[in-house]
Amino acid sequence: MAAKITRIPGLNLHAARAFAAQAAAKPQSQAFQALPKQDVETSTLPNGLTVTTLENYSPITRLAIVVKAGARYEDGHTLGITHTLRNAAGLVSRGGQGGSTSGLGV
């Protein structure tokens, strides 16, 4: 394959320049500095929403929404609301095979 590239008039120079004369220098490694571990902070907003945060110095954020829901929290006038919400969220399909409800507390 390399022999065919050298026969093409315009690519002959590019094929010769693509290779380095010597290996690239290895960057000097710096000692890993552990960041201080942060405590979990929990606060309650005026509307009753509880927010828990943990700083981990990552550019990626993970969000979890946890709701006190399920049949144990239903009373006489809200019977079946958990079943309706689970169906509306797409966790159960017509065939009976749906997504996982493991993290929902139902």
C-alpha atoms as a printed R data frame, in Angstrom:
    type eleno elety resid chain resno       x      y      z
1   ATOM     1    CA   MET     A     1   0.000  0.000  0.000
2   ATOM     2    CA   ALA     A     2   2.831  2.428  0.823
3   ATOM     3    CA   ALA     A     3   4.434  1.760 -2.538
4   ATOM     4    CA   LYS     A     4   1.271  2.871 -4.334
5   ATOM     5    CA   ILE     A     5   1.196  6.180 -2.446
6   ATOM     6    CA   THR     A     6   4.678  7.118 -3.638
7   ATOM     7    CA   ARG     A     7   3.584  6.660 -7.265
8   ATOM     8    CA   ILE     A     8   0.851  9.311 -7.016
9   ATOM     9    CA   PRO     A     9   2.448 12.636 -8.087
10  ATOM    10    CA   GLY     A    10   0.922 14.991 -5.478
11  ATOM    11    CA   LEU     A    11   1.118 12.636 -2.511
12  ATOM    12    CA   ASN     A    12   4.799 11.716 -2.745
13  ATOM    13    CA   LEU     A    13   5.929 14.678 -0.599
14  ATOM    14    CA   HIS     A    14   3.147 14.209  1.948
15  ATOM    15    CA   ALA     A    15   3.955 10.531  2.412
16  ATOM    16    CA   ALA     A    16   7.587 11.358  3.201
17  ATOM    17    CA   ARG     A    17   6.690 14.134  5.664
18  ATOM    18    CA   ALA     A    18   4.188 12.068  7.646
19  ATOM    19    CA   PHE     A    19   6.903 10.156  9.502
20  ATOM    20    CA   ALA     A    20   8.871 11.640 12.410
21  ATOM    21    CA   ALA     A    21  12.652 11.417 12.561
22  ATOM    22    CA   GLN     A    22  12.584 10.508 16.250
23  ATOM    23    CA   ALA     A    23  10.039  9.658 18.897
24  ATOM    24    CA   ALA     A    24   8.217 12.455 20.679
25  ATOM    25    CA   ALA     A    25   9.568 13.366 24.092
26  ATOM    26    CA   LYS     A    26   7.618 11.972 27.027
27  ATOM    27    CA   PRO     A    27   5.961 14.671 29.118
28  ATOM    28    CA   GLN     A    28   7.235 15.007 32.644
29  ATOM    29    CA   SER     A    29   4.724 13.524 35.030
30  ATOM    30    CA   GLN     A    30   3.768 15.587 38.019
31  ATOM    31    CA   ALA     A    31   2.898 14.038 41.339
32  ATOM    32    CA   PHE     A    32  -0.835 13.468 41.799
33  ATOM    33    CA   GLN     A    33  -2.270 15.817 44.368
34  ATOM    34    CA   ALA     A    34  -5.336 14.467 46.118
35  ATOM    35    CA   LEU     A    35  -8.103 17.013 46.495
36  ATOM    36    CA   PRO     A    36  -9.652 17.404 49.930
37  ATOM    37    CA   LYS     A    37 -12.724 15.258 50.520
38  ATOM    38    CA   GLN     A    38 -15.892 17.297 50.875
39  ATOM    39    CA   ASP     A    39 -18.774 16.686 53.254
40  ATOM    40    CA   VAL     A    40 -22.324 16.058 52.084
41  ATOM    41    CA   GLU     A    41 -24.449 19.190 52.422
42  ATOM    42    CA   THR     A    42 -28.218 18.947 52.916
43  ATOM    43    CA   SER     A    43 -30.577 21.918 52.880
44  ATOM    44    CA   THR     A    44 -34.337 22.388 52.711
45  ATOM    45    CA   LEU     A    45 -35.842 25.058 50.473
46  ATOM    46    CA   PRO     A    46 -38.843 27.183 51.571
47  ATOM    47    CA   ASN     A    47 -41.171 25.065 49.406
48  ATOM    48    CA   GLY     A    48 -40.162 21.892 51.295
49  ATOM    49    CA   LEU     A    49 -37.789 20.490 48.667
50  ATOM    50    CA   THR     A    50 -34.735 18.828 50.208
51  ATOM    51    CA   VAL     A    51 -31.492 19.266 48.248
52  ATOM    52    CA   THR     A    52 -28.393 17.185 48.980
53  ATOM    53    CA   THR     A    53 -25.091 18.022 47.276
54  ATOM    54    CA   LEU     A    54 -21.563 16.636 47.236
55  ATOM    55    CA   GLU     A    55 -18.605 18.365 45.574
56  ATOM    56    CA   ASN     A    56 -16.327 15.878 43.800
57  ATOM    57    CA   TYR     A    57 -14.386 18.264 41.503
58  ATOM    58    CA   SER     A    58 -15.644 16.547 38.360
59  ATOM    59    CA   PRO     A    59 -16.707 18.364 35.184
60  ATOM    60    CA   ILE     A    60 -19.559 15.854 34.897
61  ATOM    61    CA   THR     A    61 -22.728 16.228 36.936
62  ATOM    62    CA   ARG     A    62 -24.942 13.400 38.131
63  ATOM    63    CA   LEU     A    63 -28.523 14.161 39.100
64  ATOM    64    CA   ALA     A    64 -30.915 11.891 40.962
65  ATOM    65    CA   ILE     A    65 -34.529 12.755 41.659
66  ATOM    66    CA   VAL     A    66 -35.922 10.766 44.556
67  ATOM    67    CA   VAL     A    67 -39.603 11.059 45.385
68  ATOM    68    CA   LYS     A    68 -41.424  9.691 48.395
69  ATOM    69    CA   ALA     A    69 -43.974  7.787 46.381
70  ATOM    70    CA   GLY     A    70 -45.484  4.359 46.186
71  ATOM    71    CA   ALA     A    71 -48.432  2.464 47.521
72  ATOM    72    CA   ARG     A    72 -47.300  2.978 51.117
73  ATOM    73    CA   TYR     A    73 -47.810  6.748 50.768
74  ATOM    74    CA   GLU     A    74 -51.279  6.512 49.181
75  ATOM    75    CA   ASP     A    75 -54.368  7.141 51.233
76  ATOM    76    CA   GLY     A    76 -58.045  6.633 50.433
77  ATOM    77    CA   HIS     A    77 -58.439  9.399 47.863
78  ATOM    78    CA   THR     A    78 -55.177  8.692 45.955
79  ATOM    79    CA   LEU     A    79 -55.419  4.921 45.517
80  ATOM    80    CA   GLY     A    80 -53.828  3.802 42.239
81  ATOM    81    CA   ILE     A    81 -51.919  7.004 41.541
82  ATOM    82    CA   THR     A    82 -48.576  5.161 41.730
83  ATOM    83    CA   HIS     A    83 -49.719  2.698 39.083
84  ATOM    84    CA   THR     A    84 -50.938  5.547 36.855
85  ATOM    85    CA   LEU     A    85 -47.713  7.535 37.195
86  ATOM    86    CA   ARG     A    86 -45.575  4.471 36.485
87  ATOM    87    CA   ASN     A    87 -47.549  3.831 33.284
88  ATOM    88    CA   ALA     A    88 -47.373  7.508 32.284
89  ATOM    89    CA   ALA     A    89 -43.596  7.552 32.775
90  ATOM    90    CA   GLY     A    90 -43.198  4.769 30.222
91  ATOM    91    CA   LEU     A    91 -41.914  2.208 32.680
92  ATOM    92    CA   VAL     A    92 -44.544 -0.326 31.614
93  ATOM    93    CA   SER     A    93 -45.512 -1.035 28.017
94  ATOM    94    CA   ARG     A    94 -48.492 -2.847 26.474
95  ATOM    95    CA   GLY     A    95 -46.553 -6.098 26.253
96  ATOM    96    CA   GLY     A    96 -45.869 -6.062 29.978
97  ATOM    97    CA   GLN     A    97 -42.146 -5.539 29.447
98  ATOM    98    CA   GLY     A    98 -41.024 -2.140 30.559
99  ATOM    99    CA   GLY     A    99 -38.085 -0.347 32.030
100 ATOM   100    CA   SER     A   100 -36.632 -0.949 35.427
101 ATOM   101    CA   THR     A   101 -38.460  0.351 38.477
102 ATOM   102    CA   SER     A   102 -35.628 -0.564 40.835
103 ATOM   103    CA   GLY     A   103 -34.730  3.027 41.685
104 ATOM   104    CA   LEU     A   104 -38.287  4.270 42.097
105 ATOM   105    CA   GLY     A   105 -39.180  2.613 45.365
106 ATOM   106    CA   VAL     A   106 -42.216  0.808 43.938
